[in-house]
Each structure stands twice: as structure tokens, then as C-alpha cells.
Amino acid sequence: MKISITYCGRWNYSPQASSLAAEIEKTLGIEAELIEGKNGIFDVTADDQIVFSKYDEHRFPEATEIINAVQTQSSK
């Protein structure tokens, strides 16, 4: 499974992205790809399907909800 975290570099979302990536790797054993973006983006995709978007939720995700979403995506 491929997991990507696209984060806004301008707004310094790198710490949140790095922390989430570390938790995903620790829990699922999957290394998430970090992609610097812009315009306040913070999206998490699993196999090219968005499982979380800060644009939609207006907040940062909890690691557990991303892990649960990835597990759900992988069981499809």
C-alpha cells in the first residue's frame, strides 16, 4: 500500500506530517511519502484515494483515525 501525506510548506505543516508519518510507520510498518504542497493543504492518501483532507475537515487528523482509514482502505 502506498500512503502519501501532502502538507503545506509555507504554513510549516511539516512537523504534523512528519509526526503522522512516523506513527503510520510504527503502527502499520508502512513508510508514508511526504510531499510538500501549498495553499494550506494537508491531505492523506492511501493507494491514491483521499482518506483525509484538511480542506474538508478544517482540522488536522488524529493518527488513530488515519490508521483506521488506511486499514479500511486496505481491506477493500
Beta strands, then each sheet from edge to edge (+ up, - down):
strand 1: 3-8
strand 2: 33-37
strand 3: 42-46
strand 4: 49-53
sheet 1: 2+ 1+ 3- 4+
end
